[in-house]
Amino acid sequence: MAPRLSLRGSIAARLAVGYGLLMALSMAALSAIVYFGTVGVFERSIDNKIAASQARIRAAWRAEGRPAAMREIETQLHDRDDTDTEMLGLFDGAGRLVSGNLGRWRGALPAPGRLASSRMQRAGTPAPVSVRLLAVRLDDASQLLVGRDLEELDSVRAVVLRALLAGAAVSVLLAFFGAQLFRSILEARIGHIRRTSARIAGGELSSRIEVQGRDEFARLGEDINRMLDRIEALMEGVRHVSNSIAHDLRTPLGRVRGRLERALEASGDPHALALDARLAIEGIDGVISLFDKLLQIAALEAGVRTGSFEQLDLAALAADMAELYEAAADEQGVALHCLAAGPVPVRGDRHLLASALAGLIDNAIKYARAGGRVDIRAETGEAGVSLAVRDYGPGVPAAEMDKLGRRFYRVDQSRHLPGNGLGLAIVGAIAQLHGGALALRDAAPGFEARIVIPVQ
């Protein structure tokens, strides 16, 4: 059953009614143009002929008086030019017809100098006809009436009006059915979007709007689908984070519980009790650190630090961080090189960028082999400025590359090393805060992480 037409509750109904009204107004305007372009032309032609006829009769009157005017009237009535429609009459001061084919005029004569439409009887015809007349007052109180029989014009007007009425009826029907079709098309497209939205609200997050064509609804569907892809990815990320938090918290909390149990069992030994309490505190500190990193990521993704942006040089920042980590690299037997040549200006948060670069350097030193090398680069390219850290270690398997940067994700070969899989996620959030991105690639040999920031 089709939904009831409701102007208040349906934009499709309002658009359909607006479409119908617009079509009706368009047809009315077109009908007026057609009417005045046909009947109006005939009327103007008749008025011009009346004006020309009376001008010739008045010229004859001025030249030779009434006899000449009467001869001109007879000439016009018998010259075979519009003789079937011409209506001429010369009346004396008493209102009696002196010459012409007009019947006796009853009542007051028309006002001089003005065209008037009326009905009167022509000489020799039994019934009155519709006429258009011009009255002209002459010198001796005589009055000249010049007109045309409008019977043909009335016939043309009737034909045009019937055609326009028929066209108007057809137009109303077309407007009605067109409005219904317009409404049904709109409701079908909107209904498809609503049904998809209802399935998504019911839990089918994988449902998508079927995109048809390249019109506004297709572009809206594409925008909604991209939004749904993003929402689904975020929901998947939330589930992944929840699972990872539960998994990562279970181990340290289990250790804390075990140490507290041992502390209770060893309550008689102060040294054992102190050791277990210290280890429990370290475990709790690790859990607190985990939540601090999650809060840091949330704050970065919310963009709360953009107010502290300033103009800085990435090359100088890279040199400072290389100097800071040089001792830690020497302890691991890793050679740390800073390859930043020339200033690399950018607008950003100095502390956040330093923290991101520190995380990348720490990871590179951690995964580089003893005797290996880590390169730090600050450079300007087509995509903008960048900070890159590359190690020459074992690298990352190609199957794992797309998963890096997810929260809590760690490759299998690094699970024995300390960490919780949030380092690259924090670096990615810092890059995103600066309008950039974290690019990861297999350097073969080794692995490279690059923060790319576009420059306006």
Buried (B, 14 or more C-beta within 10 A) or exposed (E): EEEEBEEEEBEBBBBBBEBBEEBBEEBEEBBEEBBEEBBEEBBEEBBEBBEEBBEBBBEBBEEEEBEBBBBBBBEBBEEEEBEEBBBBBBBBEEBEBBBBBBBEBEEEBBEEEEBBEBEBBBEEEEEEBBBBBBBBEBEEEBBBBBBBBBEEBEEBBEEBEEBBEEBBEEBBEBBBEBBBEBBBEBBEBBEBBEEBBEBBEEEEBEBBBEBEEEEEBBEBBBEBBEEBEEEBEEEEEEEBBEEBBEEBBEEBBEBBEBBBEBBEEBEEEEEBBEBBEEBBEEBBEBBEEBEEBBEBBEEBEEEEBEEEBEEBBBBBBBBBBBEBBBEBBEEBEBBBEBBBEEEBEBEBBBEBBBBBBBBBBBBBBBBBBEEBBBBBBBBBEEBBBBBBBBBBBBBBEEEBBEEBBBBBBBBEEBEEEEEBBBBBBBBBBBBBBBBBBBBBBBBEEBBBBBBBBEBE
